[in-house]
Amino acid sequence: MSRYKSRSGVPGREVDDAALGDEPDGWRSRVEAILRANIHRRVNGRVAAHRTVEHNKTVIFCAFDTWHNKLNHKIKIPQKLTDRRVQVLVRYWYEEGKAASTMNNDLSVLRKFFGWMGKKGVVRSLKEYLPDAPADRIERRNMAATGNRSKSW
């Protein structure tokens, strides 16, 4: 039996795998338990905004939905996720035409999620996942990169 404690160290906020069982949607229960224990805290320890909490939940559940329904990767225990699964997900996002800034933001949320599971350093940068992609397709664009001039006063 494994236990996952929240970073805040609040007693009574542990996740017990044995209580979650092996129901078909067991991954959903496990993910929800990890989120309940951690999602309301920012990385710096302060309380996260409601919008941030909802965004993080959406990104994490969309990633799992993609793994299960579009990529046919049946993940029953989130703690067993590896870098390879993240790489497959990023490749899928790229082929679907997702913007570089969106992919970077989603990777940031997945990086936090992996950290909550005690797997820091598993999620890498977008450039590392897509080394063969053209730079203009995976880099965020800003004023200097596009050659546009500022229209501000």
N, C-alpha and C positions, 0 to 999 in steps of 0.2 A: 504494500500500500504506500503510495507516495502522497506527499502533501506539498502544496505550492503556497507559500506565504506572500502576502502583499508586501510591497517595498516599504510601505509606511509602518509595518510592524504592528498593526492594530490587531489585538487578540480577537479570535473568533471569526477572522476573515480568511480562513484557510480553505482550500479546495480538497475534498476527499474523493479520489478516483473510485473507490469501492462503492460509494453511494451513488455514483452516476450510472453504473451498470453498462450493459452492452446493447442498449436499444438501437434501432437502425439510425436514428438521428443522435447518437451518443456524442458525436463530435460537436453538435450544436450546444448540448448541455455543458460540455467541457469548456468550450469557448466562452459561453455565457458566464461560467463560474470564474474563469480567469479575468474576464472583463469586470465582473462585479467586484472582484478583489482589488483591481488596480486602476480602472479607467477614470476614476474621479480625481486622480492625482496627476499633476504635471510632472515633468522630469525633474524640475527644481524643487518639488515637494509641495508646492502650493495647490490650491483647489483649481481644477480645470473648469473652463466655461462650458455651459450646457451645449453650445454649438460645437465645440471641440469634441466633447464626449459623443455626440450624435454622429459627427463626421467620422471619428475613429471607428465606431461600431459599424457604420455603413461600409467603410473601406474593408474592414476585416471580414465581415459577412459576405461581401461581394467577392473577395478573394477566395474564400472557402466555397462559395457557390460556383465560381469559375472552375476551381479544381475539381469539384464533384460532378458538375453537369456539363461542362464544356470540354474539359481536358481528361475526363474519366480517371482522375486520381482520387480514389476513395480513401480519404484520410479519416481514420477513426479516432486517433489520439493526436491532438495538436502538438503535444510535446515531442512527437517523433518526426515533425517536419524538418526537412534538411534544406541546405542551400540549393540542391538540385531542383526541388519543387518550386522554389522561388524563381530560379532561372527559367524554368518552363513557363511560369506565370508571366514573367517579364517579356519573354519572347512572344507569348500570345498577345499581350497588350500592344507590343510593337507592331505585330502583324495586323492587328485590328485598327491601327492608326491612332492610338491614344497619344495625346500631346506629351512632350518631354516633361513639362512642368507638372502635369498630372501624374505621370509615372513616378517622378521624383517625390512628390507629395505622398503618393500611395506607398512607396518604398519606405518613407520615413515612418508612416503609421505601422507598417509591418515590422520595422526595426524596433519600435517601442514594444509591440506585441511579443516579439521574440525575446526581448529583454525581460518582460514580465514573466516569461516562462523560464528564465535563467539561461537563455541562449544568446547572450550578447556577442556581437561580432559575426553572426551568421549571415545577416543581410548585408550585401555589399552595395557599391554604387552602381548607378545605371550604366556608366561607361564600362564597368567590369562585366556586366551581364550581356552587353551588346557591343563587343569589341569590333565586329565587322560592319556595324551600322555607320552611315555617314554622319560626320560630326554635326552638321546642320540639322539633322533629324532628331538627335538625342540631347542636344544642349539647349538650355533655356535661352530664349532670345531676349535681349534688352536693347535699349536705345543704341548703344555702341555697336552691338553685333549686327543690327539691321541697317545701320548707316543713316537712320532717320534723325532728324534734328528735333530737339525739344520744341513743343509748341506752347510752352509755358511763357509767362511774361518774363 
